[in-house]
């Protein structure tokens, strides 16, 4: 079950990237940002290879690190008491 879900995740992410590349304005913005930050532009094939290189274990380890209780903050707003 996890394998199927993970495979569908890959397809969804790659599909979203492919669709984003069809929107020329957004694509030009993305290329510009990439050039400014990294001094290079990755092709769709390079991005696809990097995404396919990510394992379920890596995602799980990252999620455990990011969502560890010591890394979670809570902000609560309480109404002021009437004077």
RAVENZI-V68791 format. One record per residue. N is the residue number from 1. RES is the residue in one small letter. PHI is phi in degrees with one decimal (* if undefined). Layout:
[[N	RES	PHI] [N	RES	PHI]]
//
This chain:
[[1	x	*] [2	x	-63.6] [3	x	-62.3] [4	x	-64.0] [5	x	-61.7] [6	x	-65.9] [7	x	-63.9] [8	x	-66.0] [9	x	-61.7] [10	x	-55.9] [11	x	-61.6] [12	x	-65.6] [13	x	-62.6] [14	x	-64.5] [15	x	-64.1] [16	x	-66.2] [17	x	-65.2] [18	x	-62.8] [19	x	-66.0] [20	x	-63.2] [21	x	-72.8] [22	x	-77.3] [23	x	-87.4] [24	x	-61.3] [25	x	-63.4] [26	x	-65.3] [27	x	-64.0] [28	x	-64.5] [29	x	-62.1] [30	x	-62.9] [31	x	-64.5] [32	x	-61.6] [33	x	-62.4] [34	x	-61.4] [35	x	-64.1] [36	x	-66.0] [37	x	-84.3] [38	x	-120.4] [39	x	60.3] [40	x	-163.2] [41	x	-125.0] [42	x	-81.4] [43	x	-77.3] [44	x	-59.1] [45	x	-63.6] [46	x	-67.1] [47	x	-63.7] [48	x	-60.4] [49	x	-63.0] [50	x	-66.1] [51	x	-64.6] [52	x	-68.0] [53	x	-79.9] [54	x	-80.7] [55	x	-100.5] [56	x	-61.4] [57	x	-63.7] [58	x	-63.2] [59	x	-65.2] [60	x	-64.5] [61	x	-62.8] [62	x	-65.0] [63	x	-62.5] [64	x	-64.7] [65	x	-72.3] [66	x	-68.8] [67	x	-97.9] [68	x	-62.8] [69	x	-51.7] [70	x	-72.1] [71	x	-101.6] [72	x	-96.8] [73	x	-115.0] [74	x	-128.6] [75	x	-122.5] [76	x	-124.0] [77	x	-103.5] [78	x	-119.7] [79	x	-65.9] [80	x	-68.5] [81	x	-72.4] [82	x	-68.3] [83	x	-91.2]]
//
